[in-house]
Structures are given as structure tokens and as C-alpha cells.
């Protein structure tokens, strides 16, 4: 009799445990489903809030307000770069920019890094650079902010237009603020890819000055990875001239102006540009250091005018005279 009672109680207990486990499993599935739905909704919403490109290199997101949590904000300088994903693509990079992170020497070559979507082409008369390459190896967090150079986790394939017209002005704002105040800026750059595309649609840049609670620097923008006049296939980065491209200069006005440094012919536009560089200039030589640079190199802007020598000589001729190539633009 006692054995029968124990057997009955045990069966009842097992049924209760089994029922409880089924309830727990059901709750677990519902919880996973809700979290997946919420993640999908947030992701879709984030993508939906970026409007289509409309002839502006960038657009404000979230009313231009960055989204840093209280836990993320700090006055201790740091930099962190996300791991590459399964397709080898860059993920978000975040930093607290302070003067102690900024570089104290010239940037070194980064040509060995080949980011995803890198299918390079020249477009003389359409891409406004010298040489007129479509793509740049874009630092997500700019070299002038952290001194981070040939880091594959920080370099994406970006058009010249996105790099110079989209990202650079915001990067300059942050650099100038930090240098002039000695304060810190939270800074995050997130590349946005559609599906399994190897070339990103663009980058989201958020910045927030810490000590003055955003009074000095505060923005949240999306910079488009486009190039006016060029059709781009974002699946692999391949590209071609658009049928309705506006050529900014006659192709015949571009001439071979220097030696071959392994990247094809060096070209420059005939006629002086907005920076006042004379027509036909192949390299700009720093009279003090003896280094020579492409006219488009950022180091040229840093030189005093009295130290600039506008040369029409070839690379080999300058080297034979004892001049050395810049390690930043690697002419």
C-alpha cells in the first residue's frame, strides 16, 4: 500500500516537473522571439532613418544628437576597434579623443591594407584629386585624432567624395576643438553595410564633447559612400562612369607628370586649383625637410608658404637630388 502511494506521488511530481519545464521552455522561446523581433525592429528603423542620397555628402541623424550612454562617456582617453566580421568587413570604432592620443609624427604608408570592396579605378576629370583615384583607404577614426595608421580594423574602402567632403570636415572640427581646449570628445564611427555587400553604404559618425556636455562638439551624421558621376556596385565595389557624369575638366587637359611609383601613371590637372598650386606641378617640396609630396597631400596644407617649392620634375629626378618621398602620401 505504501509502495503504491509513493509511486503515485512520484508520478505526480514528475508530471509537475515536466509541465514546469515545458512552461520554462515556452517562456524561453517567447523571450528569444521578442528579443529577435526587437533587434530586427531597431535595425530596420536605424536603416530606414537614413534618407536616400540627395546631392549632399552627409545628413543629420536623430536630429543631429549623438547616442552615447552615461556608462560610455568618460574623460579618460582610449580607442577601441571592433573585430572584422565573417566577410572581413570593419565594424564600429569608438574612442575618447584627447591630446594624448594625437600623433606626433608623419603618417606612414597604408598601401598594404586592402579593405573589402577595393576595386580601384581612376576617373580623370570626374574625381577631383591627384591622382584621380575613385577610392581612398578611409580611416574611420582619422589619423589626426588617434595616430592609428595601417590598422585593418580602422580602414574601409571609401570614395574620395565621402572621405573629403563627408568625413573630413567633422573630423577637423573635433581635432581643432581638442587641440584648442585640451578637453575630450567621445567619437564613434559605424560603417553601414546592406546585406552581404562588401562596400559600405556610408558611415555614421557621432561626437560629443565631454567636459562641457556637448556645448563645444555634438553631432550625429551619416556620410554617403558615393561619388558623383560614378556608378558603384556595392556588392563588390566595382564601378563605372555614369552616362550623365559631369566631367569637371576635359580629359585631354590631364597629362602625365611624373614617374611610375607602382600605382600607374601620376596625373595632375592642367590649370591651378583652389589651393593656388601652379599648373603642371608634379610634387611640392618642403625646403626645410627635403621631403616631396603629392600636391593633394595633407602635409602640403601644413607647410608655410615660404617653405614650399613647386616642382615639375619627376620622382627619380628629385631623389637623385637628395630629396626623399613623403611617408604620408607615399609618392
N, C-alpha and C positions, 0 to 999 in steps of 0.2 A: 504493500500500500504506500509506504514511504517512498519507494523507488519510483512508483507511478507518479506521485506528486512532484518529486524532484524533476522527473523527465518532462512533465507538463510545464513546470516553472521555467526550465531551461529552454524549452522550445519557445515559450512566450518571450523570454529575454532575447533570444536570437532573432525572433521576428521584429522586436522593438529596435535592436541594434541595426538590423538590415534596413528597416524603414528609416531610421535616423541617418544612415549612410546614404540612402537614396535621396533624402531631403538635402543633405550636405552637398552631394554631387550636383543636384539640380541647382542649388544656390550658386555653386561654383561656376557652372555653365552660364547661368544668367549673368553673374558678375563679369565673367570674361566677355560675354556678348555685349554687355553695356559698355565696358571699357573699350572694346574694339569699335563700337559704334561711336563713342565719344571721340576716340582718337581719329577715326575716319572723318567725323564731322569737323573737328578742329583743323585737320589737314586740308580738307576741301575748302573750308572757309578761308584759311590762310591763302590758298591758291586763288580763290575767287576774288579776294580783295585787291589783287594786283590787276589793274586795268591793262588793256592791250596797249602796246607801244603807239604813241601818237606824236612823233617828231620831237619828243623831249627825252633827254638822256636818262632822266630819273623821275620818280613820282613819290610823293609822301604816302606813307602807310600809317594807319592808326592815328590819323590827324597829326602826324609827324612826332608822335610821342613814343619814345623807346620803352621796351618792356623788360626792365631789369627788376628782379625781386629784391627785397631788403637783404636777403641772405647772400645775394650775389654781389652787392655793392660793397666796395672796400677801398681803403686808401693805401693798401699795400700793393705795390706794382707786381704784376705777374703776366704771363702769357701762356695760353693753352691751345693746342691744335688738335682737332678731332682726328680719329683714325680714318684712313681711307675705307670706303665701303667695298662691297664684294666686286664692284665693277671698276675699282681703282679710283673712284671719284672722291674729291675732297668733301669733307663735312665741315660743320661750323668751327670757327676760330674765335676765341674770346680773350680779352686782355684788359688789365687795368693799366693804362698808359701813364707812365711817369718819366721824368727826365732821365732817371737811372736806366731805363730800358733803351733809350735812343742811341743810335750808332755814333761812334766816334771816328770811324774810318770809312773810306770809299767802299761801295758795294762791289762784291766780287762777281764773276761770271756765273750765270744760271742756265747756260745753254744745254747742260747735260740733263736737265729735268724735262721730261716730256709728259705734260698733263694730258688727261683724256680729252678727246675731240681735237687733237692737234693735227690739223691738215692745212698747213701753211701755204699761202699764195700771196703774190704781190699784185697790187692794183694801182699802177701809176696814174695819177690824175684823179683818182677816186678816194684813196686813203691818204689823208693829209699827214704823212710822216716821211722820214728819210732814213732808211729805205721805206717804200710804201707797203710794208707788210700788213696783212689783214689782222693777224693775231699777235698778241703780246702774251708773255708769261706773266700773268697778273698776280701780284701779291694780294692775298685777301686782306691781311693786315700789312699795310705798306712798310717797306724797308725803313723809311724815315721815322716810323713810330717805334719799332722794336728792334731794328737791326737784324731781323731774321731774313736770311737770304735764300740759299738753294735748298729750301725745305719743301719737299714734295707735298706735305700736308697743308702747305700755305700757298701753293701756286696752282692757278687754274688757267685754262685757255679762255682768254677774253679778247674781244675786239679792241682795236686801237680806240675806237669811239667810246666804248664803255670804260676803258682804262683811264683815258684823259678827260673826256667830257663828263663822265658819270662819277667815277670813284675819286679821282684825284682832288677835285675841289673840296670834298668833305674831309678827306684825309689831311689836306693842307690846313683846314680850319682847326682840326684837332691838334696838329703839330704846332701851329702858331700859338694856340691857347696854352698848351703845356709849357712851351718854351718861355712864353712871356709871363706866366703866373707861377710856375713851379708846382702847380696843382695836378690832380689826377683826373683821367677820363676813362670811364668804362666804355669798352669798344667791342662790338661783336659783328662779325661778318658771316652770313649764312648763304652759301650757294644754293640756288633753287633749280632742281632738275625735274623734268617731266618724264615719268616712267623710267625707262632704261636708257634714255638719251645720254650720250657721253659729253655733250656740250651743254652747259647750264643756260637756262633762260635769262639769268641775271643773278645779282646778289642783293641781299637785304643787308643794309648797314645801319646799326644802331649805336648811338653815342650819348653819354650822359656825364657831365662834369660833376664830380663827387662833392668836393668841399663846399661849393656854392649851390648845391642841389639843383643843377641843371640850368642855372641862370646864364652861365657862360657858354655851354655847349649842350644842346639837346635836339636830337633829330632821329628819325626812323624813316629811311628811304629805300626804295628799290631801284637799282641801276640796271638798265636793259642791256643784255649782251647782243647788241645788233650793230650793224654798220650800214648807214645809208648808202644805197646804190649797190649793195651786195645781197644776193640771196644765199641763205645759210640753211643747211640741213643739220638740225640739232641732234639727229640720231648718231651721226659720226663726225660732225664738224666740217664736212665737205661744203664747198661754196662755189659760186659763180657770179659773174657780173649780171646785175638785173637789167632787163630790157630797157627800162626807163631811167637808168642811172644818170645822175648829173655829174659829168666829168668836170672837176674843178680846174683842170688845166689840160691843154692839148697834149696827148701822149707824145707827140713829136718834140715837145718842149722839155722832155725829160732826157737827160743824157748820161752816158756812162762817165763817172767822175773819179773812180778810184779802183784800186786793185781788188782781187777776189780774196776774201778772207775765209772762204769755205762756205759762205752763205749765199753765193750768187753775186751778181754784179751789184756794186754800190751805186745807188742813183740819188740824184737830188734835183729839185725843181728849178727850172730857169726862172730868174727874177727873184728879187729879195722878198723875204717873208715878213710877217708882222714883227718878228724879233729884230729886224734890221740886219740880218745876215746877208752879205752881198751875194749876188748871183754867181753861180759856178763854184761856190765854196765846197770843198770836199771834206775838210776837217777844220776844227777850231783848236788851236794850240794854246796851252797855258804857258805863257812866257816864263812864269816863276818855276813851275814844276817840270816843264818839258814834256808833259803828257799831251797827247792829242785825242780829240773826241769827235764823235759824230755831231753835226750841228744841232741835232734834236736831243742830245744827251742832257739830262737834268743838271749835270755838273757845269755845263756852259752857263746856265742861268745863275749859278752861284758865283761865277767869276766876276771880278771887277772888270769893267770895260777896258781899262788901260792894260790889263794882263792878257787880253785876247789877241791872238794873231789868226786872221782868216786866211787859210791856206788853200791853194788849188792843186797841191802836189798829191802824188799817190802815197799809199800807205808805205810801200817799200822805200820811197824816196825819203820820207820823214824818219823812218827807222835808221836809214843809212846816215842821217844827220845826227843821230844820237837821241832822237825823240822816242818816247815809249807810249804804247797804246793804253788808253784808259781801261781800267779793270771793271768799270761800271757798265759802259755801253759796249765794250769789247770790240772796237772797230778792226 
